[in-house]
Amino acid sequence: MARLAAILPLLLIAAACSRSPSEQLARLSEEFVYTTLAYSPSTATGVGLHRYKNQNLDDMLDDVSPANLDRQRRFYQSFRGRLAGLNRDRLTAGDRADLAILEDQISLTLLDLDEIHSHLHNPTIYVEALGNALFSPYVLEYAPKAARMRHIIARLEKVPLFLDQAGLNLLSSPQIWTQVALEENQGNIDLVDTTIRAAVPDDLRDAYARAAQPALRALRKFQDYLRNSLASRTNADWRLGELYARKFRYTLESGVEASTTLQTAERELQQVRSRMLDLALPLHRALAPAHKDHPELSGADRENRIVGEVLAKIADRHSTRESYMDDARRDLAEARAFVESKALLKLPARANLQVIPTPEFMRGVYSVGGFNPAPALEPQLGAFYWVTPIPADWPAARVESKLREYNFYKLKLLTIHEAMPGHYVQMEFANTVQPATRRLLRSVFGNGPYIEGWGQFATQTMLDEGFGNHSPEMALTFAKEELRVIANTILDVRLQMLNMTDDEAFALMEKQTFQEHEEAIGKLQRAKLSSCQLPTYFVGWRGWVHLRDAYKQAHGASYTPAAFHDRALAEGAVPLALLERLMQ
């Protein structure tokens, strides 16, 4: 028996060595995804991973202690070495795409743990992790309601320890991060005290109340900590400075550096403005004939006046605060019918998309709307198009600014991008990728330019195919959106790397790219809360157009939009530079 025990490890090593590099990578990928999800139970529930290594993840909160963060650091460092040992020459094109995702995710995480130190300075990561941990079991029907409520109760019991550790970790924070954390933490308080409490079954009300009372105490204590302690320690910068270029590289995985992307965006800004003038002139002559195309002006001043006046007229047609959500639902039905009529791609078989208000604890970043896909491991569950309601206490001028920005045409474009055939359709395709290990990797760590680029490219395709009856108003609104995508990139790079000021940011958004003031306020906040996300739209859109053109050239007369869309979406969210090779 002793001899057998000594031989067994050698046999296991020999078996591992006998596996092909593809098999080795598949096992490593599975280990990486499941292990990293187990580090964040709040994320795991949303992805559909409920148990791992005899742990019920749905009962747990993230362990944010220094000891566990150090354990994670060692795991990533060790895993990088294990990936380096693979025989890359024997990997398939699909394997190499997976390997690139793994390596960039490791580099990105270690950059954050070792140099950016988000856990020491960004309170929103704790607030949003907690919000997701409580909201996912509430909204995702992965188990009977009573079981999910017990998961929430178990997590509520751990809230005091979680927030105490968050408070110990946080050394300082930029004022904007602390302010948003205060707003989102209030959202968590309301979620626990009002939203979830109202849904608790009668037989669990006492248990919920016992868990909620200390949790709410801890949440309010954390609110006081943010307001009275952390708010006075502002010696942390939301700008990444020299670290930005590396984060850009690992996040976008485009093969193009941040500085080059900035140059391209600033060059294209002027080109799109010129095209907008051409689109606006006929409308301007019809809407304001007395202005006579403003011959007294020239250059940018004339562009601003003519395009601005037309956009102002277009913006007059918009929802009300009360109809905003229903109008988004109406636009979703219209977009679905158009996709079906044009057979642009294979629509998802599942009818699992819901339009709901953006959770309050996520409204700091998602001030307008967003999309939350069905869990990769449980794709039959709900997918959610978030639309952020207009607060009841906003003054009339602020409401009007928001509604004019998301007017009749722009709300349709938002719905196309976020839902149909944008993110919802893309994620439904991603949830069919096989094998399951690959599906999980490409869903959890999907490439941002692929995802956001598809949203923009899908919108362009819809308009090219005649959505909106080739309305010149829609065309000009979409050109404005193209300007916004370009401005997103300029904002992110210049704010993070080149010390762009708030005044310069507002001038770019309001004077050069025709954005309403309320939109500019929200976008500047988003740029300070995140980094390397805003350029994904511009880089990804260009990447999708390049991919389409290459595919079209390769297939000649046999090319159809549906064939291209279905083929490209079937791979899941891989870096676009690698997707072209996968489609050959």
Order of alpha helices (4+ residues) and beta strands (2+ residues): alpha-alpha-alpha-beta-beta-alpha-alpha-alpha-alpha-alpha-alpha-alpha-alpha-alpha-alpha-alpha-alpha-beta-beta-beta-alpha-alpha-alpha-alpha-alpha-alpha-alpha-alpha-alpha-alpha-alpha
